[in-house]
């Protein structure tokens, strides 16, 4: 069953779901139902480094929404 995920970030970035690039931030993307690990790719200048989410019962008009934030300059990469 198709499920939908919205990953929020202040800038456009690729979104990786289960180690595969599958879309971009701030755009609803389609994923399979279940548990997924989500991150913004290898340049880990954001926090948290990844998120483990369950996507179930999330139609396109009401996607599962998660957020990442840029690391502050005093946080280590």
Backbone as a chain_set.jsonl record, in Angstrom:
{"seq": "XXXXXXXXXXXXXXXXXXXXXXXXXXXXXXXXXXXXXXXXXXXXXXXXXXXXXXXXXXXXXXXXXXXXXXXXXXXXX", "coords": {"N": [[0.842, -1.187, 0.0], [0.512, 2.216, -0.79], [2.138, 4.804, 0.89], [2.728, 8.018, 2.409], [5.232, 10.533, 2.906], [6.57, 13.444, 4.365], [9.367, 15.334, 4.49], [10.77, 17.803, 6.294], [12.919, 20.612, 5.947], [15.018, 23.508, 6.125], [16.185, 24.089, 3.613], [16.328, 22.935, 0.168], [16.997, 19.553, -0.14], [18.333, 16.294, -0.921], [16.444, 13.407, 0.006], [16.97, 10.519, 1.828], [15.832, 7.279, 2.118], [15.959, 4.409, 3.893], [18.634, 4.012, 3.022], [18.498, 4.708, 0.309], [18.272, 7.125, -2.211], [15.366, 8.988, -2.55], [13.788, 11.192, -3.033], [13.051, 14.657, -2.332], [13.536, 17.191, 0.188], [10.779, 18.926, 1.698], [8.884, 18.241, -0.151], [6.246, 16.071, -0.797], [6.744, 12.61, -0.603], [6.451, 9.283, -1.883], [6.361, 6.261, -0.115], [6.879, 2.858, 0.962], [4.61, 1.071, 3.098], [5.348, 0.826, 6.565], [8.298, 0.502, 8.698], [10.948, 2.849, 8.531], [14.247, 4.143, 7.932], [15.316, 7.399, 7.865], [17.223, 9.956, 6.344], [19.315, 12.789, 5.401], [21.366, 12.332, 3.663], [24.935, 11.896, 2.921], [26.423, 14.209, 3.734], [26.496, 15.136, 6.694], [25.451, 17.59, 7.972], [23.357, 18.311, 9.53], [20.717, 17.883, 11.969], [18.519, 15.657, 13.7], [20.958, 12.997, 13.095], [19.727, 10.89, 11.752], [16.412, 9.508, 11.353], [14.182, 7.136, 12.667], [11.245, 5.956, 11.535], [7.746, 5.13, 11.607], [5.619, 4.547, 8.99], [2.443, 4.538, 8.346], [-0.896, 4.387, 7.403], [-0.926, 6.923, 6.212], [-2.053, 9.031, 4.113], [-1.704, 10.791, 0.927], [-2.752, 13.38, 1.229], [-2.4, 13.822, 3.899], [0.389, 13.437, 4.908], [2.934, 11.535, 6.739], [4.901, 13.512, 8.755], [8.149, 14.695, 9.242], [10.997, 16.397, 10.69], [14.16, 17.929, 10.065], [17.001, 19.778, 11.229], [19.415, 22.383, 10.55], [22.79, 21.946, 11.64], [24.122, 23.825, 14.304], [26.814, 26.176, 14.289], [28.519, 25.637, 16.457], [28.186, 22.963, 16.949], [29.525, 19.731, 16.566], [30.49, 18.106, 13.516]], "CA": [[0.0, 0.0, 0.0], [1.291, 3.454, -0.88], [2.114, 5.713, 2.035], [3.38, 9.267, 2.038], [6.141, 11.109, 3.888], [7.043, 14.803, 4.089], [10.557, 15.625, 5.289], [10.961, 19.249, 6.297], [14.262, 21.149, 6.176], [14.986, 24.886, 5.609], [16.658, 24.168, 2.226], [16.061, 21.73, -0.618], [18.051, 18.534, -0.032], [17.859, 14.949, -1.193], [15.992, 12.599, 1.134], [17.345, 9.116, 1.73], [14.99, 6.379, 2.897], [16.578, 3.074, 3.907], [19.875, 4.092, 2.239], [18.252, 4.967, -1.112], [17.749, 8.467, -2.482], [14.018, 8.763, -3.066], [13.032, 12.426, -3.197], [13.658, 15.876, -1.814], [12.871, 17.816, 1.329], [9.679, 19.86, 1.487], [8.008, 17.699, -1.197], [5.707, 14.786, -0.357], [7.28, 11.47, -1.335], [5.753, 8.026, -1.664], [7.176, 5.191, 0.443], [6.107, 1.686, 1.338], [4.12, 1.026, 4.477], [6.24, 0.164, 7.51], [9.34, 1.256, 9.393], [11.999, 3.329, 7.631], [15.283, 5.046, 8.42], [15.321, 8.563, 6.975], [18.264, 10.952, 6.582], [19.493, 13.736, 4.305], [22.549, 11.999, 2.889], [26.251, 11.759, 3.55], [26.949, 15.435, 4.325], [25.686, 15.188, 7.923], [25.479, 18.913, 8.577], [21.999, 18.488, 10.02], [20.417, 17.114, 13.167], [19.323, 14.521, 14.103], [21.653, 12.371, 11.97], [18.729, 10.089, 11.047], [15.204, 9.26, 12.133], [13.516, 5.866, 12.417], [9.826, 6.31, 11.585], [6.735, 4.203, 11.091], [4.724, 5.208, 8.048], [1.281, 3.664, 8.21], [-2.115, 5.188, 7.438], [-0.534, 8.303, 5.891], [-2.389, 9.322, 2.713], [-0.999, 11.93, 0.322], [-3.258, 14.643, 1.756], [-1.986, 13.935, 5.308], [1.586, 12.591, 5.016], [3.751, 11.525, 7.955], [5.809, 14.654, 8.631], [9.286, 14.755, 10.162], [11.834, 17.57, 10.435], [15.582, 17.996, 10.381], [17.478, 21.151, 11.395], [20.851, 22.55, 10.322], [23.615, 21.997, 12.85], [24.689, 25.13, 14.618], [28.274, 26.209, 14.054], [29.268, 25.1, 17.582], [27.983, 21.531, 17.033], [30.502, 19.016, 15.749], [29.942, 17.363, 12.379]], "C": [[0.883, 1.245, 0.0], [1.057, 4.312, 0.359], [2.923, 6.941, 1.654], [4.102, 9.9, 3.22], [6.544, 12.505, 3.426], [8.196, 15.086, 5.048], [10.84, 17.114, 5.17], [12.401, 19.614, 6.657], [14.268, 22.546, 5.568], [15.432, 25.043, 4.152], [16.272, 22.883, 1.494], [17.267, 20.803, -0.535], [17.485, 17.204, -0.448], [17.44, 14.256, 0.107], [16.356, 11.148, 0.842], [16.449, 8.31, 2.658], [15.588, 4.986, 2.762], [17.768, 2.997, 2.953], [19.67, 4.247, 0.732], [17.688, 6.375, -1.275], [16.385, 8.317, -3.131], [13.199, 10.036, -3.223], [13.789, 13.592, -2.614], [12.866, 16.406, -0.633], [11.76, 18.744, 0.84], [8.77, 19.491, 0.32], [7.528, 16.336, -0.709], [6.253, 13.674, -1.238], [6.513, 10.206, -0.958], [6.739, 6.982, -1.17], [6.28, 3.994, 0.716], [5.66, 1.77, 2.792], [5.144, 0.313, 5.351], [7.233, 1.105, 8.156], [10.455, 1.613, 8.416], [13.007, 4.185, 8.391], [15.426, 6.158, 7.392], [16.48, 9.473, 7.362], [18.39, 11.832, 5.344], [20.811, 13.523, 3.573], [23.853, 12.122, 3.649], [26.834, 13.026, 4.164], [26.124, 15.736, 5.583], [25.816, 16.518, 8.652], [24.089, 19.309, 9.09], [21.801, 17.62, 11.265], [18.93, 16.79, 13.2], [19.974, 13.866, 12.885], [20.741, 11.487, 11.117], [17.513, 9.95, 11.955], [14.608, 7.925, 11.698], [12.023, 6.126, 12.601], [8.957, 5.153, 11.108], [5.787, 5.006, 10.219], [3.583, 4.229, 7.777], [0.036, 4.538, 8.329], [-1.868, 6.653, 7.141], [-0.825, 8.58, 4.417], [-1.67, 10.579, 2.218], [-1.464, 13.268, 0.895], [-2.913, 14.857, 3.228], [-0.747, 13.066, 5.539], [2.174, 12.591, 6.423], [4.778, 12.635, 7.776], [6.895, 14.572, 9.688], [10.147, 15.951, 9.764], [13.285, 17.315, 10.816], [15.945, 19.471, 10.494], [18.949, 21.229, 11.043], [21.583, 22.504, 11.66], [24.083, 23.421, 13.067], [26.2, 25.055, 14.489], [29.067, 25.638, 15.216], [29.022, 23.597, 17.778], [28.997, 20.842, 16.132], [29.804, 18.236, 14.663], [30.094, 15.902, 12.546]], "O": [[1.884, 1.306, 0.714], [-0.074, 4.509, 0.801], [3.703, 6.915, 0.702], [3.656, 9.82, 4.364], [6.824, 12.724, 2.247], [8.019, 15.079, 6.266], [11.115, 17.622, 4.082], [13.013, 19.014, 7.541], [13.578, 22.765, 4.572], [15.087, 26.039, 3.515], [15.935, 21.876, 2.117], [18.397, 21.199, -0.818], [16.278, 16.99, -0.345], [18.017, 14.497, 1.167], [16.088, 10.625, -0.239], [16.324, 8.624, 3.842], [15.708, 4.452, 1.659], [17.899, 2.049, 2.178], [20.577, 3.947, -0.044], [16.756, 6.77, -0.575], [16.241, 7.616, -4.133], [12.008, 9.955, -3.524], [15.004, 13.535, -2.423], [11.682, 16.111, -0.476], [11.801, 19.267, -0.274], [7.983, 20.314, -0.146], [8.336, 15.529, -0.251], [6.233, 13.775, -2.465], [5.994, 10.086, 0.152], [7.824, 6.829, -1.732], [5.055, 4.114, 0.7], [6.271, 2.464, 3.604], [5.739, -0.682, 4.936], [7.053, 2.322, 8.17], [10.857, 0.798, 7.586], [12.665, 4.861, 9.362], [15.631, 5.902, 6.206], [16.706, 9.738, 8.543], [17.669, 11.65, 4.364], [21.317, 14.443, 2.93], [23.879, 12.409, 4.846], [27.68, 12.924, 5.052], [25.165, 16.505, 5.53], [26.239, 16.565, 9.807], [23.71, 20.48, 9.08], [22.611, 16.743, 11.566], [18.134, 17.614, 12.749], [19.582, 14.152, 11.754], [20.951, 11.348, 9.912], [17.57, 10.232, 13.151], [14.538, 7.625, 10.506], [11.583, 6.477, 13.695], [9.384, 4.315, 10.313], [5.225, 6.013, 10.649], [3.748, 3.232, 7.074], [-0.072, 5.341, 9.256], [-2.504, 7.529, 7.728], [0.043, 8.389, 3.566], [-1.1, 11.331, 3.008], [-0.663, 14.192, 1.035], [-3.11, 15.952, 3.755], [-0.808, 12.078, 6.271], [1.948, 13.516, 7.203], [5.456, 12.69, 6.75], [6.614, 14.404, 10.874], [10.044, 16.458, 8.647], [13.584, 16.585, 11.761], [15.268, 20.322, 9.917], [19.673, 20.248, 11.215], [21.067, 22.962, 12.679], [24.402, 24.133, 12.115], [26.785, 23.975, 14.573], [30.193, 25.187, 15.008], [29.598, 23.008, 18.693], [29.29, 21.334, 15.042], [28.683, 17.761, 14.841], [29.684, 15.135, 11.675]]}, "num_chains": 1, "name": "protein.A"}
